[in-house]
């Protein structure tokens, strides 16, 4: 798949059959570098039943011998081109619009690279997504045209990371620590001893966050 092809709908994993998806909010899972759609789909049984869960596959193949797929090329996170993250987010937006309709209720949950893409999608379309969950990811440095609109809307964002995560450079953690509270209703936690992974406690916190988003939807509908 080239850098301009759409995401492959044939490899998406769904928690519900098409007839069971209407009227339900969609939670899109975005895996990390070197993984695939099966990686985060293991979280689906823990997600509140009100959500339809869809795990999508990133479009690019990392350089050999890395396994799996990637959302954008990594030539060293210190010199990452933000345009690559933006391109990945635009492809995600196009897929969600096709899968859920332009007015469908959609939340995003990404790990590492997937978390960065989730936040970038929020920045590109501040009104499009209900919330984002960023696990061991980061906010991409550099401004985008609708950042001020995002800061005004302040969508809910959960950011979880571990104290022993040695994959994400400290400058990206510091940037995200400053950037997220300025642009989102931030909740989350730093988990002592956690590496570049997801713990049971973090998963429990994510479920609590998702339950809160459902409560908000119910209040809006009421």
C-alpha positions as CSV (number, residue, x, y, z in Angstrom):
1,X,0.0,0.0,0.0
2,X,1.3,3.4,-0.9
3,X,1.4,6.5,1.2
4,X,-1.7,7.8,-0.5
5,X,-4.1,4.8,-0.6
6,X,-7.1,4.7,1.8
7,X,-7.1,2.5,4.8
8,X,-8.0,-1.1,4.0
9,X,-11.6,-1.7,5.1
10,X,-11.3,-5.4,4.4
11,X,-8.9,-5.9,7.4
12,X,-10.8,-4.0,10.0
13,X,-11.9,-6.0,13.1
14,X,-15.4,-5.2,14.3
15,X,-17.0,-6.1,17.7
16,X,-20.5,-6.1,16.1
17,X,-22.1,-7.2,12.9
18,X,-23.4,-4.4,10.5
19,X,-27.0,-4.9,11.6
20,X,-26.0,-4.3,15.2
21,X,-24.0,-1.0,14.7
22,X,-26.8,1.5,13.9
23,X,-27.3,4.2,16.5
24,X,-24.3,3.2,18.6
25,X,-21.1,5.3,19.2
26,X,-18.0,4.0,17.4
27,X,-14.7,3.5,19.2
28,X,-11.8,3.3,16.7
29,X,-8.7,1.5,17.9
30,X,-5.3,2.6,16.4
31,X,-2.4,0.2,17.1
32,X,1.2,1.2,17.5
33,X,4.3,0.9,15.3
34,X,5.1,-2.7,14.2
35,X,1.7,-4.1,15.3
36,X,-1.6,-4.7,13.5
37,X,-5.3,-4.5,14.0
38,X,-5.3,-7.6,16.3
39,X,-3.1,-5.9,18.9
40,X,-5.6,-3.6,20.5
41,X,-8.7,-5.6,19.6
42,X,-7.9,-7.7,22.6
43,X,-9.2,-4.7,24.6
44,X,-12.6,-4.9,23.0
45,X,-14.2,-7.2,25.6
46,X,-13.4,-4.7,28.3
47,X,-15.0,-1.8,26.4
48,X,-18.5,-0.8,27.6
49,X,-21.1,-2.7,25.5
50,X,-22.7,0.5,24.3
51,X,-19.7,1.1,22.0
52,X,-19.1,-0.6,18.6
53,X,-15.4,-1.2,18.5
54,X,-13.4,-1.2,15.2
55,X,-9.7,-2.0,15.1
56,X,-8.1,-0.6,11.9
57,X,-4.8,-1.5,10.3
58,X,-2.2,1.2,9.7
59,X,-1.3,1.6,6.0
60,X,2.5,1.3,5.8
61,X,5.0,-1.5,6.3
62,X,8.0,-0.6,8.5
63,X,11.4,-1.3,7.0
64,X,12.6,-4.9,7.2
65,X,13.0,-6.7,9.6
66,X,10.3,-4.8,11.7
67,X,7.0,-6.7,11.8
68,X,3.5,-5.4,11.4
69,X,2.4,-2.0,10.1
70,X,3.0,1.7,10.9
71,X,1.0,4.9,10.5
72,X,3.9,6.9,9.4
73,X,7.6,6.5,8.9
74,X,9.9,7.0,11.9
75,X,13.3,8.4,10.9
76,X,14.1,9.3,14.5
77,X,11.4,11.0,16.6
78,X,13.7,13.9,17.3
79,X,13.4,14.9,13.6
80,X,9.9,13.7,12.9
81,X,8.2,15.4,10.0
82,X,4.7,16.5,11.4
83,X,3.3,16.3,7.9
84,X,3.6,12.5,8.1
85,X,1.4,12.4,11.2
86,X,-1.0,14.8,9.6
87,X,-1.3,12.6,6.5
88,X,-2.0,9.5,8.6
89,X,-4.7,11.4,10.5
90,X,-6.4,12.6,7.3
91,X,-6.6,9.0,6.1
92,X,-8.1,8.0,9.4
93,X,-10.7,10.8,9.2
94,X,-11.7,9.6,5.6
95,X,-12.1,6.1,6.9
96,X,-14.3,7.1,9.9
97,X,-16.5,9.3,7.7
98,X,-17.0,6.3,5.4
99,X,-17.6,3.8,8.2
100,X,-19.8,5.9,10.5
101,X,-21.1,8.7,8.3
102,X,-20.0,12.3,8.6
103,X,-22.3,12.8,11.6
104,X,-21.6,9.5,13.4
105,X,-20.5,9.5,17.0
106,X,-16.8,8.5,17.0
107,X,-14.2,8.3,19.7
108,X,-10.5,7.4,19.2
109,X,-8.2,5.1,21.2
110,X,-4.6,4.8,20.1
111,X,-1.4,3.3,21.5
112,X,2.0,5.0,20.8
113,X,1.9,6.0,17.1
114,X,-1.8,5.4,17.1
115,X,-2.2,7.8,20.0
116,X,-0.3,10.5,18.1
117,X,-2.5,10.0,15.1
118,X,-5.7,10.2,17.3
119,X,-4.6,13.6,18.7
120,X,-3.7,14.8,15.2
121,X,-7.1,13.8,14.0
122,X,-8.7,15.8,16.8
123,X,-6.6,18.8,15.7
124,X,-7.6,18.5,12.1
125,X,-11.4,18.1,12.8
126,X,-12.1,19.5,16.3
127,X,-15.8,19.0,16.0
128,X,-15.6,15.5,14.4
129,X,-14.6,13.3,17.3
130,X,-16.1,12.9,20.8
131,X,-12.9,12.2,22.6
132,X,-9.5,10.6,22.4
133,X,-7.6,8.1,24.5
134,X,-3.8,8.3,24.1
135,X,-1.9,5.4,25.6
136,X,1.9,5.8,25.6
137,X,1.7,8.4,22.8
138,X,2.3,12.1,22.4
139,X,1.1,15.3,20.8
140,X,3.0,16.1,17.6
141,X,4.9,19.4,17.8
142,X,4.0,22.2,15.4
143,X,0.9,24.2,14.9
144,X,-2.2,23.4,12.9
145,X,-4.8,25.8,11.5
146,X,-7.6,24.7,13.8
147,X,-5.7,24.4,17.1
148,X,-7.4,27.5,18.5
149,X,-10.8,26.0,17.7
150,X,-9.7,22.8,19.5
151,X,-8.6,24.8,22.5
152,X,-12.1,26.5,22.6
153,X,-14.0,23.2,22.3
154,X,-11.7,21.3,24.7
155,X,-12.8,17.7,24.0
156,X,-12.1,15.0,26.6
157,X,-8.7,13.3,26.3
158,X,-7.3,10.6,28.5
159,X,-3.4,10.3,28.4
160,X,-1.8,7.4,30.1
161,X,2.0,6.7,30.2
162,X,4.5,4.8,32.3
163,X,7.4,6.1,34.3
164,X,9.7,3.5,32.7
165,X,8.7,4.1,29.1
166,X,12.0,4.6,27.3
167,X,10.5,4.6,23.8
168,X,9.0,8.1,23.7
169,X,11.7,10.8,24.0
170,X,11.5,13.1,27.0
171,X,11.1,16.2,24.9
172,X,7.9,14.8,23.4
173,X,6.5,13.9,26.9
174,X,7.3,17.5,28.0
175,X,5.7,19.0,25.0
176,X,2.5,16.8,25.5
177,X,2.4,17.7,29.2
178,X,2.2,21.3,28.3
179,X,0.1,21.1,25.1
180,X,-2.7,18.8,26.2
181,X,-4.1,20.9,29.1
182,X,-4.2,23.9,26.8
183,X,-6.3,22.2,24.1
184,X,-8.3,19.5,25.9
185,X,-10.2,18.5,29.0
186,X,-7.3,16.3,30.2
187,X,-7.5,13.3,32.5
188,X,-5.1,10.5,32.9
189,X,-2.3,9.1,35.0
190,X,1.4,8.3,35.1
191,X,1.9,4.7,36.1
192,X,4.9,3.9,38.3
193,X,7.1,1.2,36.9
194,X,5.1,0.8,33.6
195,X,7.1,0.5,30.4
196,X,5.9,1.1,26.9
197,X,2.8,-1.0,27.4
198,X,-0.7,-1.0,28.9
199,X,-1.3,-2.2,32.5
200,X,-4.4,-3.6,34.1
201,X,-4.8,-0.4,36.2
202,X,-4.5,1.7,33.1
203,X,-7.1,-0.3,31.3
204,X,-9.4,0.1,34.3
205,X,-8.9,3.8,34.2
206,X,-9.7,3.9,30.5
207,X,-12.9,2.0,31.1
208,X,-13.9,4.6,33.7
209,X,-13.1,7.3,31.2
210,X,-15.3,5.6,28.5
211,X,-18.1,5.2,31.0
212,X,-18.0,8.9,31.7
213,X,-18.2,9.7,28.0
214,X,-21.3,7.5,27.7
215,X,-22.8,9.4,30.7
216,X,-22.2,12.6,28.8
217,X,-23.9,11.3,25.7
218,X,-26.9,10.2,27.7
219,X,-27.2,13.6,29.3
220,X,-27.0,15.3,25.9
221,X,-29.6,13.0,24.5
222,X,-31.9,13.5,27.5
